[in-house]
Amino acid sequence: MSNSFLTRNALAHSLKKLMEHTPLNKITVKHLVDDCGLNRQTFYYHFQDIFDLLGWIYRTEAVESISQYRSYSTWTDGFYKIFCYIESNRTFCSNTLHSLGRNHLDAFLYEVTNDLVMGVIHELAREMEVSAEDKRFIANFYTLAFTGLVIQWMRDGMKDKPEHIIAKLSGLIEGNFLRALHRYENKPW
């Protein structure tokens, strides 16, 4: 691993640790660098601000690990991994949800979910005449529905088991991606 990655990781670890007990909007760069023994200049060499670090954490810890689940047969596994990431980082994600960093959580959820859904859409539409714009529209619809489901689950205290949510979601969605694509096939909107 490069020194740059190790430094970023140290800052990420410090932010997550501090967010266990302190709201994000109360954490300063000074708190971070003091916690991990670095200086402010080092922080600003790697990140513009704390929100930039927050986005980096979501991208590196979760987004990249889910990219292998972009098919119709595996998208529920990828969505399950999103729930598991949030559960295992409960305080960090909840703190983000209830802070000015909320847009980073939203962006993380949208990015990973849209990546999964677009993989499914592309796979199912391989033999179909559906415009790229319509594929994006369908994917955006499902992405917003799925991310809304995750946000509501978080707001409700993450009480429901992810397995239960995924089973219900799978039953609801089964066949609907393909039906939506057929409806948009050869449409001259």
PyMOL commands that place a pseudoatom at each C-alpha (Angstrom):
pseudoatom trace, name=CA, resn=MET, resi=1, chain=A, elem=C, hetatm=0, pos=[0.000, 0.000, 0.000]
pseudoatom trace, name=CA, resn=SER, resi=2, chain=A, elem=C, hetatm=0, pos=[1.189, 3.504, -0.737]
pseudoatom trace, name=CA, resn=ASN, resi=3, chain=A, elem=C, hetatm=0, pos=[1.935, 6.026, 1.978]
pseudoatom trace, name=CA, resn=SER, resi=4, chain=A, elem=C, hetatm=0, pos=[-0.836, 8.217, 0.579]
pseudoatom trace, name=CA, resn=PHE, resi=5, chain=A, elem=C, hetatm=0, pos=[-3.404, 5.442, 1.011]
pseudoatom trace, name=CA, resn=LEU, resi=6, chain=A, elem=C, hetatm=0, pos=[-2.150, 4.706, 4.533]
pseudoatom trace, name=CA, resn=THR, resi=7, chain=A, elem=C, hetatm=0, pos=[-2.469, 8.387, 5.466]
pseudoatom trace, name=CA, resn=ARG, resi=8, chain=A, elem=C, hetatm=0, pos=[-5.975, 8.610, 4.011]
pseudoatom trace, name=CA, resn=ASN, resi=9, chain=A, elem=C, hetatm=0, pos=[-6.891, 5.424, 5.845]
pseudoatom trace, name=CA, resn=ALA, resi=10, chain=A, elem=C, hetatm=0, pos=[-5.575, 6.820, 9.140]
pseudoatom trace, name=CA, resn=LEU, resi=11, chain=A, elem=C, hetatm=0, pos=[-7.660, 9.961, 8.681]
pseudoatom trace, name=CA, resn=ALA, resi=12, chain=A, elem=C, hetatm=0, pos=[-10.708, 7.864, 7.780]
pseudoatom trace, name=CA, resn=HIS, resi=13, chain=A, elem=C, hetatm=0, pos=[-10.241, 5.679, 10.853]
pseudoatom trace, name=CA, resn=SER, resi=14, chain=A, elem=C, hetatm=0, pos=[-9.983, 8.798, 13.037]
pseudoatom trace, name=CA, resn=LEU, resi=15, chain=A, elem=C, hetatm=0, pos=[-13.131, 10.325, 11.560]
pseudoatom trace, name=CA, resn=LYS, resi=16, chain=A, elem=C, hetatm=0, pos=[-15.104, 7.133, 12.056]
pseudoatom trace, name=CA, resn=LYS, resi=17, chain=A, elem=C, hetatm=0, pos=[-13.813, 6.813, 15.617]
pseudoatom trace, name=CA, resn=LEU, resi=18, chain=A, elem=C, hetatm=0, pos=[-14.681, 10.422, 16.453]
pseudoatom trace, name=CA, resn=MET, resi=19, chain=A, elem=C, hetatm=0, pos=[-18.144, 10.045, 14.901]
pseudoatom trace, name=CA, resn=GLU, resi=20, chain=A, elem=C, hetatm=0, pos=[-18.884, 7.246, 17.384]
pseudoatom trace, name=CA, resn=HIS, resi=21, chain=A, elem=C, hetatm=0, pos=[-19.341, 9.928, 20.067]
pseudoatom trace, name=CA, resn=THR, resi=22, chain=A, elem=C, hetatm=0, pos=[-19.370, 13.301, 18.320]
pseudoatom trace, name=CA, resn=PRO, resi=23, chain=A, elem=C, hetatm=0, pos=[-21.773, 14.681, 15.698]
pseudoatom trace, name=CA, resn=LEU, resi=24, chain=A, elem=C, hetatm=0, pos=[-20.059, 15.254, 12.359]
pseudoatom trace, name=CA, resn=ASN, resi=25, chain=A, elem=C, hetatm=0, pos=[-20.696, 19.013, 12.439]
pseudoatom trace, name=CA, resn=LYS, resi=26, chain=A, elem=C, hetatm=0, pos=[-18.747, 19.243, 15.738]
pseudoatom trace, name=CA, resn=ILE, resi=27, chain=A, elem=C, hetatm=0, pos=[-15.626, 17.502, 14.398]
pseudoatom trace, name=CA, resn=THR, resi=28, chain=A, elem=C, hetatm=0, pos=[-12.846, 19.738, 13.130]
pseudoatom trace, name=CA, resn=VAL, resi=29, chain=A, elem=C, hetatm=0, pos=[-9.753, 19.045, 11.070]
pseudoatom trace, name=CA, resn=LYS, resi=30, chain=A, elem=C, hetatm=0, pos=[-7.757, 19.751, 14.228]
pseudoatom trace, name=CA, resn=HIS, resi=31, chain=A, elem=C, hetatm=0, pos=[-9.635, 16.976, 16.054]
pseudoatom trace, name=CA, resn=LEU, resi=32, chain=A, elem=C, hetatm=0, pos=[-8.816, 14.564, 13.224]
pseudoatom trace, name=CA, resn=VAL, resi=33, chain=A, elem=C, hetatm=0, pos=[-5.144, 15.341, 12.897]
pseudoatom trace, name=CA, resn=ASP, resi=34, chain=A, elem=C, hetatm=0, pos=[-4.638, 15.367, 16.666]
pseudoatom trace, name=CA, resn=ASP, resi=35, chain=A, elem=C, hetatm=0, pos=[-6.294, 11.961, 16.893]
pseudoatom trace, name=CA, resn=CYS, resi=36, chain=A, elem=C, hetatm=0, pos=[-4.061, 10.343, 14.305]
pseudoatom trace, name=CA, resn=GLY, resi=37, chain=A, elem=C, hetatm=0, pos=[-0.852, 12.301, 14.948]
pseudoatom trace, name=CA, resn=LEU, resi=38, chain=A, elem=C, hetatm=0, pos=[-0.707, 14.199, 11.658]
pseudoatom trace, name=CA, resn=ASN, resi=39, chain=A, elem=C, hetatm=0, pos=[-0.643, 17.896, 10.877]
pseudoatom trace, name=CA, resn=ARG, resi=40, chain=A, elem=C, hetatm=0, pos=[-3.244, 20.075, 9.167]
pseudoatom trace, name=CA, resn=GLN, resi=41, chain=A, elem=C, hetatm=0, pos=[-1.082, 20.459, 6.073]
pseudoatom trace, name=CA, resn=THR, resi=42, chain=A, elem=C, hetatm=0, pos=[-1.062, 16.670, 5.615]
pseudoatom trace, name=CA, resn=PHE, resi=43, chain=A, elem=C, hetatm=0, pos=[-4.842, 16.583, 5.892]
pseudoatom trace, name=CA, resn=TYR, resi=44, chain=A, elem=C, hetatm=0, pos=[-5.268, 19.310, 3.277]
pseudoatom trace, name=CA, resn=TYR, resi=45, chain=A, elem=C, hetatm=0, pos=[-2.784, 17.621, 0.978]
pseudoatom trace, name=CA, resn=HIS, resi=46, chain=A, elem=C, hetatm=0, pos=[-5.192, 14.660, 0.771]
pseudoatom trace, name=CA, resn=PHE, resi=47, chain=A, elem=C, hetatm=0, pos=[-8.645, 16.206, 1.258]
pseudoatom trace, name=CA, resn=GLN, resi=48, chain=A, elem=C, hetatm=0, pos=[-10.327, 19.555, 0.692]
pseudoatom trace, name=CA, resn=ASP, resi=49, chain=A, elem=C, hetatm=0, pos=[-12.378, 19.280, 3.875]
pseudoatom trace, name=CA, resn=ILE, resi=50, chain=A, elem=C, hetatm=0, pos=[-13.993, 16.780, 6.212]
pseudoatom trace, name=CA, resn=PHE, resi=51, chain=A, elem=C, hetatm=0, pos=[-16.844, 16.181, 3.756]
pseudoatom trace, name=CA, resn=ASP, resi=52, chain=A, elem=C, hetatm=0, pos=[-14.332, 15.236, 1.082]
pseudoatom trace, name=CA, resn=LEU, resi=53, chain=A, elem=C, hetatm=0, pos=[-12.890, 12.666, 3.517]
pseudoatom trace, name=CA, resn=LEU, resi=54, chain=A, elem=C, hetatm=0, pos=[-16.409, 11.434, 4.282]
pseudoatom trace, name=CA, resn=GLY, resi=55, chain=A, elem=C, hetatm=0, pos=[-17.083, 10.865, 0.584]
pseudoatom trace, name=CA, resn=TRP, resi=56, chain=A, elem=C, hetatm=0, pos=[-13.763, 9.061, 0.220]
pseudoatom trace, name=CA, resn=ILE, resi=57, chain=A, elem=C, hetatm=0, pos=[-14.678, 6.703, 3.049]
pseudoatom trace, name=CA, resn=TYR, resi=58, chain=A, elem=C, hetatm=0, pos=[-17.966, 5.734, 1.415]
pseudoatom trace, name=CA, resn=ARG, resi=59, chain=A, elem=C, hetatm=0, pos=[-16.350, 5.303, -2.003]
pseudoatom trace, name=CA, resn=THR, resi=60, chain=A, elem=C, hetatm=0, pos=[-13.431, 3.171, -0.845]
pseudoatom trace, name=CA, resn=GLU, resi=61, chain=A, elem=C, hetatm=0, pos=[-15.130, 1.083, 1.822]
pseudoatom trace, name=CA, resn=ALA, resi=62, chain=A, elem=C, hetatm=0, pos=[-18.350, 0.261, 0.095]
pseudoatom trace, name=CA, resn=VAL, resi=63, chain=A, elem=C, hetatm=0, pos=[-18.704, 1.341, -3.524]
pseudoatom trace, name=CA, resn=GLU, resi=64, chain=A, elem=C, hetatm=0, pos=[-15.748, -0.619, -4.887]
pseudoatom trace, name=CA, resn=SER, resi=65, chain=A, elem=C, hetatm=0, pos=[-16.648, -3.815, -3.006]
pseudoatom trace, name=CA, resn=ILE, resi=66, chain=A, elem=C, hetatm=0, pos=[-20.120, -4.008, -4.536]
pseudoatom trace, name=CA, resn=SER, resi=67, chain=A, elem=C, hetatm=0, pos=[-19.191, -3.656, -8.222]
pseudoatom trace, name=CA, resn=GLN, resi=68, chain=A, elem=C, hetatm=0, pos=[-19.095, -7.447, -8.742]
pseudoatom trace, name=CA, resn=TYR, resi=69, chain=A, elem=C, hetatm=0, pos=[-22.857, -7.755, -8.150]
pseudoatom trace, name=CA, resn=ARG, resi=70, chain=A, elem=C, hetatm=0, pos=[-24.081, -5.985, -11.285]
pseudoatom trace, name=CA, resn=SER, resi=71, chain=A, elem=C, hetatm=0, pos=[-26.080, -8.831, -12.827]
pseudoatom trace, name=CA, resn=TYR, resi=72, chain=A, elem=C, hetatm=0, pos=[-29.676, -9.965, -12.653]
pseudoatom trace, name=CA, resn=SER, resi=73, chain=A, elem=C, hetatm=0, pos=[-28.728, -13.065, -10.700]
pseudoatom trace, name=CA, resn=THR, resi=74, chain=A, elem=C, hetatm=0, pos=[-26.609, -11.187, -8.129]
pseudoatom trace, name=CA, resn=TRP, resi=75, chain=A, elem=C, hetatm=0, pos=[-28.130, -7.703, -7.671]
pseudoatom trace, name=CA, resn=THR, resi=76, chain=A, elem=C, hetatm=0, pos=[-29.924, -8.753, -4.474]
pseudoatom trace, name=CA, resn=ASP, resi=77, chain=A, elem=C, hetatm=0, pos=[-26.560, -9.891, -3.060]
pseudoatom trace, name=CA, resn=GLY, resi=78, chain=A, elem=C, hetatm=0, pos=[-25.125, -6.472, -3.825]
pseudoatom trace, name=CA, resn=PHE, resi=79, chain=A, elem=C, hetatm=0, pos=[-28.078, -4.713, -2.249]
pseudoatom trace, name=CA, resn=TYR, resi=80, chain=A, elem=C, hetatm=0, pos=[-27.711, -6.971, 0.787]
pseudoatom trace, name=CA, resn=LYS, resi=81, chain=A, elem=C, hetatm=0, pos=[-24.050, -5.921, 1.061]
pseudoatom trace, name=CA, resn=ILE, resi=82, chain=A, elem=C, hetatm=0, pos=[-25.182, -2.276, 1.151]
pseudoatom trace, name=CA, resn=PHE, resi=83, chain=A, elem=C, hetatm=0, pos=[-27.435, -3.080, 4.123]
pseudoatom trace, name=CA, resn=CYS, resi=84, chain=A, elem=C, hetatm=0, pos=[-24.607, -5.017, 5.804]
pseudoatom trace, name=CA, resn=TYR, resi=85, chain=A, elem=C, hetatm=0, pos=[-22.172, -2.126, 5.341]
pseudoatom trace, name=CA, resn=ILE, resi=86, chain=A, elem=C, hetatm=0, pos=[-24.641, 0.274, 6.939]
pseudoatom trace, name=CA, resn=GLU, resi=87, chain=A, elem=C, hetatm=0, pos=[-25.371, -2.148, 9.781]
pseudoatom trace, name=CA, resn=SER, resi=88, chain=A, elem=C, hetatm=0, pos=[-21.698, -2.754, 10.543]
pseudoatom trace, name=CA, resn=ASN, resi=89, chain=A, elem=C, hetatm=0, pos=[-21.059, 1.005, 10.409]
pseudoatom trace, name=CA, resn=ARG, resi=90, chain=A, elem=C, hetatm=0, pos=[-24.325, 1.918, 12.141]
pseudoatom trace, name=CA, resn=THR, resi=91, chain=A, elem=C, hetatm=0, pos=[-23.156, 4.912, 14.168]
pseudoatom trace, name=CA, resn=PHE, resi=92, chain=A, elem=C, hetatm=0, pos=[-21.029, 6.327, 11.364]
pseudoatom trace, name=CA, resn=CYS, resi=93, chain=A, elem=C, hetatm=0, pos=[-23.857, 6.081, 8.811]
pseudoatom trace, name=CA, resn=SER, resi=94, chain=A, elem=C, hetatm=0, pos=[-26.541, 7.320, 11.227]
pseudoatom trace, name=CA, resn=ASN, resi=95, chain=A, elem=C, hetatm=0, pos=[-24.357, 10.245, 12.211]
pseudoatom trace, name=CA, resn=THR, resi=96, chain=A, elem=C, hetatm=0, pos=[-23.899, 11.054, 8.526]
pseudoatom trace, name=CA, resn=LEU, resi=97, chain=A, elem=C, hetatm=0, pos=[-27.659, 10.764, 7.908]
pseudoatom trace, name=CA, resn=HIS, resi=98, chain=A, elem=C, hetatm=0, pos=[-28.403, 13.308, 10.621]
pseudoatom trace, name=CA, resn=SER, resi=99, chain=A, elem=C, hetatm=0, pos=[-25.703, 15.801, 9.667]
pseudoatom trace, name=CA, resn=LEU, resi=100, chain=A, elem=C, hetatm=0, pos=[-24.674, 18.226, 6.992]
pseudoatom trace, name=CA, resn=GLY, resi=101, chain=A, elem=C, hetatm=0, pos=[-22.838, 15.261, 5.440]
pseudoatom trace, name=CA, resn=ARG, resi=102, chain=A, elem=C, hetatm=0, pos=[-26.175, 13.697, 4.467]
pseudoatom trace, name=CA, resn=ASN, resi=103, chain=A, elem=C, hetatm=0, pos=[-25.543, 14.415, 0.786]
pseudoatom trace, name=CA, resn=HIS, resi=104, chain=A, elem=C, hetatm=0, pos=[-22.467, 12.135, 0.944]
pseudoatom trace, name=CA, resn=LEU, resi=105, chain=A, elem=C, hetatm=0, pos=[-24.574, 9.287, 2.286]
pseudoatom trace, name=CA, resn=ASP, resi=106, chain=A, elem=C, hetatm=0, pos=[-27.194, 9.975, -0.395]
pseudoatom trace, name=CA, resn=ALA, resi=107, chain=A, elem=C, hetatm=0, pos=[-24.496, 10.078, -3.084]
pseudoatom trace, name=CA, resn=PHE, resi=108, chain=A, elem=C, hetatm=0, pos=[-22.976, 6.818, -1.805]
pseudoatom trace, name=CA, resn=LEU, resi=109, chain=A, elem=C, hetatm=0, pos=[-26.335, 5.043, -1.783]
pseudoatom trace, name=CA, resn=TYR, resi=110, chain=A, elem=C, hetatm=0, pos=[-27.296, 6.395, -5.188]
pseudoatom trace, name=CA, resn=GLU, resi=111, chain=A, elem=C, hetatm=0, pos=[-23.946, 5.493, -6.761]
pseudoatom trace, name=CA, resn=VAL, resi=112, chain=A, elem=C, hetatm=0, pos=[-23.803, 1.904, -5.511]
pseudoatom trace, name=CA, resn=THR, resi=113, chain=A, elem=C, hetatm=0, pos=[-27.472, 1.216, -6.143]
pseudoatom trace, name=CA, resn=ASN, resi=114, chain=A, elem=C, hetatm=0, pos=[-27.493, 2.781, -9.590]
pseudoatom trace, name=CA, resn=ASP, resi=115, chain=A, elem=C, hetatm=0, pos=[-24.385, 0.818, -10.513]
pseudoatom trace, name=CA, resn=LEU, resi=116, chain=A, elem=C, hetatm=0, pos=[-26.148, -2.426, -9.540]
pseudoatom trace, name=CA, resn=VAL, resi=117, chain=A, elem=C, hetatm=0, pos=[-29.374, -1.528, -11.334]
pseudoatom trace, name=CA, resn=MET, resi=118, chain=A, elem=C, hetatm=0, pos=[-27.623, -0.340, -14.511]
pseudoatom trace, name=CA, resn=GLY, resi=119, chain=A, elem=C, hetatm=0, pos=[-25.731, -3.634, -14.636]
pseudoatom trace, name=CA, resn=VAL, resi=120, chain=A, elem=C, hetatm=0, pos=[-29.042, -5.507, -14.510]
pseudoatom trace, name=CA, resn=ILE, resi=121, chain=A, elem=C, hetatm=0, pos=[-30.652, -3.200, -17.093]
pseudoatom trace, name=CA, resn=HIS, resi=122, chain=A, elem=C, hetatm=0, pos=[-27.747, -3.608, -19.524]
pseudoatom trace, name=CA, resn=GLU, resi=123, chain=A, elem=C, hetatm=0, pos=[-27.739, -7.375, -19.097]
pseudoatom trace, name=CA, resn=LEU, resi=124, chain=A, elem=C, hetatm=0, pos=[-31.491, -7.750, -19.634]
pseudoatom trace, name=CA, resn=ALA, resi=125, chain=A, elem=C, hetatm=0, pos=[-31.629, -5.278, -22.528]
pseudoatom trace, name=CA, resn=ARG, resi=126, chain=A, elem=C, hetatm=0, pos=[-28.755, -6.886, -24.434]
pseudoatom trace, name=CA, resn=GLU, resi=127, chain=A, elem=C, hetatm=0, pos=[-31.058, -8.199, -27.194]
pseudoatom trace, name=CA, resn=MET, resi=128, chain=A, elem=C, hetatm=0, pos=[-33.539, -5.304, -27.038]
pseudoatom trace, name=CA, resn=GLU, resi=129, chain=A, elem=C, hetatm=0, pos=[-33.901, -1.959, -28.759]
pseudoatom trace, name=CA, resn=VAL, resi=130, chain=A, elem=C, hetatm=0, pos=[-34.112, 0.362, -25.758]
pseudoatom trace, name=CA, resn=SER, resi=131, chain=A, elem=C, hetatm=0, pos=[-32.467, 3.776, -25.905]
pseudoatom trace, name=CA, resn=ALA, resi=132, chain=A, elem=C, hetatm=0, pos=[-29.691, 4.651, -23.479]
pseudoatom trace, name=CA, resn=GLU, resi=133, chain=A, elem=C, hetatm=0, pos=[-31.846, 7.503, -22.187]
pseudoatom trace, name=CA, resn=ASP, resi=134, chain=A, elem=C, hetatm=0, pos=[-34.718, 5.125, -21.415]
pseudoatom trace, name=CA, resn=LYS, resi=135, chain=A, elem=C, hetatm=0, pos=[-32.353, 2.684, -19.713]
pseudoatom trace, name=CA, resn=ARG, resi=136, chain=A, elem=C, hetatm=0, pos=[-31.090, 5.523, -17.524]
pseudoatom trace, name=CA, resn=PHE, resi=137, chain=A, elem=C, hetatm=0, pos=[-34.686, 6.567, -16.767]
pseudoatom trace, name=CA, resn=ILE, resi=138, chain=A, elem=C, hetatm=0, pos=[-35.673, 3.048, -15.684]
pseudoatom trace, name=CA, resn=ALA, resi=139, chain=A, elem=C, hetatm=0, pos=[-32.499, 2.665, -13.618]
pseudoatom trace, name=CA, resn=ASN, resi=140, chain=A, elem=C, hetatm=0, pos=[-33.030, 6.061, -11.993]
pseudoatom trace, name=CA, resn=PHE, resi=141, chain=A, elem=C, hetatm=0, pos=[-36.595, 5.109, -11.009]
pseudoatom trace, name=CA, resn=TYR, resi=142, chain=A, elem=C, hetatm=0, pos=[-35.519, 1.870, -9.328]
pseudoatom trace, name=CA, resn=THR, resi=143, chain=A, elem=C, hetatm=0, pos=[-32.444, 3.484, -7.799]
pseudoatom trace, name=CA, resn=LEU, resi=144, chain=A, elem=C, hetatm=0, pos=[-34.490, 6.211, -6.142]
pseudoatom trace, name=CA, resn=ALA, resi=145, chain=A, elem=C, hetatm=0, pos=[-36.996, 3.647, -4.851]
pseudoatom trace, name=CA, resn=PHE, resi=146, chain=A, elem=C, hetatm=0, pos=[-34.247, 1.426, -3.442]
pseudoatom trace, name=CA, resn=THR, resi=147, chain=A, elem=C, hetatm=0, pos=[-32.289, 4.274, -1.838]
pseudoatom trace, name=CA, resn=GLY, resi=148, chain=A, elem=C, hetatm=0, pos=[-35.490, 5.643, -0.321]
pseudoatom trace, name=CA, resn=LEU, resi=149, chain=A, elem=C, hetatm=0, pos=[-36.110, 2.214, 1.179]
pseudoatom trace, name=CA, resn=VAL, resi=150, chain=A, elem=C, hetatm=0, pos=[-32.625, 2.177, 2.740]
pseudoatom trace, name=CA, resn=ILE, resi=151, chain=A, elem=C, hetatm=0, pos=[-32.937, 5.724, 4.131]
pseudoatom trace, name=CA, resn=GLN, resi=152, chain=A, elem=C, hetatm=0, pos=[-36.329, 4.914, 5.673]
pseudoatom trace, name=CA, resn=TRP, resi=153, chain=A, elem=C, hetatm=0, pos=[-34.891, 1.724, 7.178]
pseudoatom trace, name=CA, resn=MET, resi=154, chain=A, elem=C, hetatm=0, pos=[-32.122, 3.809, 8.738]
pseudoatom trace, name=CA, resn=ARG, resi=155, chain=A, elem=C, hetatm=0, pos=[-34.595, 6.403, 10.054]
pseudoatom trace, name=CA, resn=ASP, resi=156, chain=A, elem=C, hetatm=0, pos=[-36.664, 3.605, 11.601]
pseudoatom trace, name=CA, resn=GLY, resi=157, chain=A, elem=C, hetatm=0, pos=[-33.629, 2.475, 13.585]
pseudoatom trace, name=CA, resn=MET, resi=158, chain=A, elem=C, hetatm=0, pos=[-32.553, -0.412, 11.311]
pseudoatom trace, name=CA, resn=LYS, resi=159, chain=A, elem=C, hetatm=0, pos=[-34.898, -2.786, 13.128]
pseudoatom trace, name=CA, resn=ASP, resi=160, chain=A, elem=C, hetatm=0, pos=[-35.872, -5.004, 10.200]
pseudoatom trace, name=CA, resn=LYS, resi=161, chain=A, elem=C, hetatm=0, pos=[-33.388, -7.678, 9.211]
pseudoatom trace, name=CA, resn=PRO, resi=162, chain=A, elem=C, hetatm=0, pos=[-31.757, -6.979, 5.828]
pseudoatom trace, name=CA, resn=GLU, resi=163, chain=A, elem=C, hetatm=0, pos=[-32.529, -10.566, 4.742]
pseudoatom trace, name=CA, resn=HIS, resi=164, chain=A, elem=C, hetatm=0, pos=[-36.237, -9.923, 5.313]
pseudoatom trace, name=CA, resn=ILE, resi=165, chain=A, elem=C, hetatm=0, pos=[-36.171, -6.646, 3.362]
pseudoatom trace, name=CA, resn=ILE, resi=166, chain=A, elem=C, hetatm=0, pos=[-34.249, -8.236, 0.490]
pseudoatom trace, name=CA, resn=ALA, resi=167, chain=A, elem=C, hetatm=0, pos=[-36.686, -11.175, 0.316]
pseudoatom trace, name=CA, resn=LYS, resi=168, chain=A, elem=C, hetatm=0, pos=[-39.670, -8.819, 0.152]
pseudoatom trace, name=CA, resn=LEU, resi=169, chain=A, elem=C, hetatm=0, pos=[-37.929, -6.574, -2.360]
pseudoatom trace, name=CA, resn=SER, resi=170, chain=A, elem=C, hetatm=0, pos=[-36.936, -9.502, -4.550]
pseudoatom trace, name=CA, resn=GLY, resi=171, chain=A, elem=C, hetatm=0, pos=[-40.525, -10.747, -4.594]
pseudoatom trace, name=CA, resn=LEU, resi=172, chain=A, elem=C, hetatm=0, pos=[-41.792, -7.299, -5.494]
pseudoatom trace, name=CA, resn=ILE, resi=173, chain=A, elem=C, hetatm=0, pos=[-39.238, -6.684, -8.240]
pseudoatom trace, name=CA, resn=GLU, resi=174, chain=A, elem=C, hetatm=0, pos=[-39.077, -10.178, -9.779]
pseudoatom trace, name=CA, resn=GLY, resi=175, chain=A, elem=C, hetatm=0, pos=[-39.687, -9.756, -13.503]
pseudoatom trace, name=CA, resn=ASN, resi=176, chain=A, elem=C, hetatm=0, pos=[-40.347, -6.007, -13.320]
pseudoatom trace, name=CA, resn=PHE, resi=177, chain=A, elem=C, hetatm=0, pos=[-36.993, -4.943, -14.756]
pseudoatom trace, name=CA, resn=LEU, resi=178, chain=A, elem=C, hetatm=0, pos=[-37.706, -7.001, -17.858]
pseudoatom trace, name=CA, resn=ARG, resi=179, chain=A, elem=C, hetatm=0, pos=[-41.316, -5.795, -18.113]
pseudoatom trace, name=CA, resn=ALA, resi=180, chain=A, elem=C, hetatm=0, pos=[-40.182, -2.190, -17.894]
pseudoatom trace, name=CA, resn=LEU, resi=181, chain=A, elem=C, hetatm=0, pos=[-37.608, -2.713, -20.621]
pseudoatom trace, name=CA, resn=HIS, resi=182, chain=A, elem=C, hetatm=0, pos=[-40.209, -4.362, -22.886]
pseudoatom trace, name=CA, resn=ARG, resi=183, chain=A, elem=C, hetatm=0, pos=[-42.518, -1.385, -22.397]
pseudoatom trace, name=CA, resn=TYR, resi=184, chain=A, elem=C, hetatm=0, pos=[-39.755, 0.971, -23.496]
pseudoatom trace, name=CA, resn=GLU, resi=185, chain=A, elem=C, hetatm=0, pos=[-38.552, -1.172, -26.391]
pseudoatom trace, name=CA, resn=ASN, resi=186, chain=A, elem=C, hetatm=0, pos=[-38.774, 0.685, -29.712]
pseudoatom trace, name=CA, resn=LYS, resi=187, chain=A, elem=C, hetatm=0, pos=[-40.687, 3.592, -28.149]
pseudoatom trace, name=CA, resn=PRO, resi=188, chain=A, elem=C, hetatm=0, pos=[-40.199, 6.863, -30.058]
pseudoatom trace, name=CA, resn=TRP, resi=189, chain=A, elem=C, hetatm=0, pos=[-40.861, 9.172, -27.086]
for i in range(1, 189): cmd.bond("trace and resi %d" % i, "trace and resi %d" % (i + 1))
show_as sticks, trace
zoom trace
